[in-house]
Amino acid sequence: MFTLERHEKLLAYLAKHKSIRVSQASEWLGVTEKTIRLDLERLEEKKLLKRVHGGAVLMETDTSLFPIQEREQRNEKEKHAIAEKAKALICENDVILLDGGSTTLALAERLGDKPMTVITNDIRIANALYEKEAIQLILLGGTRLGTSSALYSQQTTAMLKSLYVQKVFLGATGVSIDHGLSILNSFHYEWKRAAINCGRKTILLSDSSKFGQVGLMRFADITEIDELVSDDLLDSETRSVLENEYGINVY
């Protein structure tokens, strides 16, 4: 089993059970306890878990591992503010892509007052849009992973690669000027890359709590983002660097 696959399994287990023991993980994954300790050390360095005597526990401050229903309740005020700002960036008759996530869902719930085409792989976003007559909805199919509301498949990603949209709205587990945009699951990697490449403009929706966080896998450099929509808690230094050194419009 590859290191990345072990890391994903460990994080998925922690998301469900909140803690894991080294001996338990060693037996379950079929590797030595030394290997598990090294895995936990690397994941702790990325602030994805906290090592304790004999094992590890889920980081209480991390929001990325939780199901979308629980994530919606975290930083709720900031997410709604971000969604309102993002809505203002969409023009009549735009063709847009909405990545899965709690913030993009909040954006979808606010759409419908002007005609546009929305492409998504997220069933909750599709459910929020399907009765809105002004929205031409395109839902890309696939397989649901765990409790996620997003659908993924090789065919879906291949279809996305053939599309072209005006604006891509996406999220990330972690956002770092030095380490770029990152996620926790490698299944999302190809989708995220295809999403970025299919749009004329890539717009990141991220509340300030995601900044400085680093997920398991980097899927984009910060330079691949055209615009950032965040909350008022984003520190002025980060905002200045993004705008003045990287040419990213920050809202």
Sequence and secondary structure as in RCSB ss.txt:
>XXXX:A:sequence
MFTLERHEKLLAYLAKHKSIRVSQASEWLGVTEKTIRLDLERLEEKKLLKRVHGGAVLMETDTSLFPIQEREQRN
EKEKHAIAEKAKALICENDVILLDGGSTTLALAERLGDKPMTVITNDIRIANALYEKEAIQLILLGGTRLGTSSA
LYSQQTTAMLKSLYVQKVFLGATGVSIDHGLSILNSFHYEWKRAAINCGRKTILLSDSSKFGQVGLMRFADITEI
DELVSDDLLDSETRSVLENEYGINVY
>XXXX:A:secstr
  HHHHHHHHHHHHHHHSEEEHHHHHHHHTS HHHHHHHHHHHHHTTSEEEETTEEEE TT  TTS HHHHTTTT
HHHHHHHHHHHHTT  TT EEEE SSHHHHHHHTT  SS EEEEESBHHHHHHHTT TTEEEEE   EE TT SB
EE HHHHHHHHT  EEEEEE  SEEETTTEEEES THHHHHHHHHHHTEEEEEEE  GGGBT   SEEEE GGG 
SEEE  TTS HHHHHHHHHTT  EE 
